[in-house]
């Protein structure tokens, strides 16, 4: 049963073969490539909302980069930063080790 505050979204072309989503979409990491900040930290404003890979705020993410806890980005354009999937996976392993 759906709770009062739970949002249901429909995904599909013109309702044909559509599915209803009641949970935020979680990311799946590719083997190689690049990730943008919304994929890493999540996007609450997306429809449906996207869960982040690393659950920290934008400010904490950039502070962690400055302090060396998180990987440095690759600058594609003046306003576009991306991170290698391999670097993010390594960071997740490091975080998992520290948490134990």
N, C-alpha and C positions, 0 to 999 in steps of 0.2 A: 504494500500500500504506500502511496506517495504521501510524504509529509506536506504540511501546509506551505512551507517555504521552499520546497524543492521545485526547481524549474525543469520543465520538459521541453526539449527542442526537437524539431523534426529535421532530418538531414536527408536529402535526395532531390533529384531533379523533378520539379513540379509535383512533388508528392508521390511520384511513381517509384515503386520499390524503395520507399523511404523507411528509415528506422527512427525510433524515438530514443533520444539520449536523456537519461536522467542523472548522469554523473559527468563531471568534467572529463575531457579526453586526455589520457596520459600519453606522454611522448614515447616513441620507440627510437632508439639510437641506431643509426646506420653503422656499418662497419668502418667506413671512412667518409670523409667529407668535412663540411663546416656547419656550425650551429650559430644562430643569432641569439641575442640576449633574451628574446621572448621565448625561445625554445628552452633555454637553460633555466630561466627564472619563472617562466609561466606567464600567462596573459589572462587576467581576470575579466578583461573587457571583450575578449573574443567570444564568438557565438558558435559553438559552445565554449565555455572557458577551458583554457589549456592549463594543465598542471605543469609545474616546473620540475626539472631534474634535480636541482639543488634548491631547497626551500629557504632562501634568504631574501632579504629586501634588495632592491636595486643599490641603495647606499652601501649596505654591507658587502655586496658583491664587489663594487668598485674599491672599497676600503681593503677588502681581502686581496685584490689584485695588487694594490699599492704595497701591502704588507708582505706579499709573496705567498699567501695561502692559496690563491686561485691563479690559474694560468693567465698569462698576458694575451690580449686579443691581437688579431691581425687586422690592420686598418685597410679596408677595401676602398673607401672613399672618405671624404671629410666627415661624414656623419654615419658611416656604416662600419661596424666592428663585427668580426666573426671569430669563432674559436674552433680549433681542430677537434674533431670528435675524439681522436686519440688522447688529446690533452685533457678533455673533460672526463673521459673514462679513467685516466690515471688519477685525476683529482678525486673522483668518487672512491676509488680504491684507497687513496690516502685518507680521506674522511672516514671511511669505514674502519680502517686500521686504528685511527685515533679514537674512535668511539668505543672500542672494545676494552 
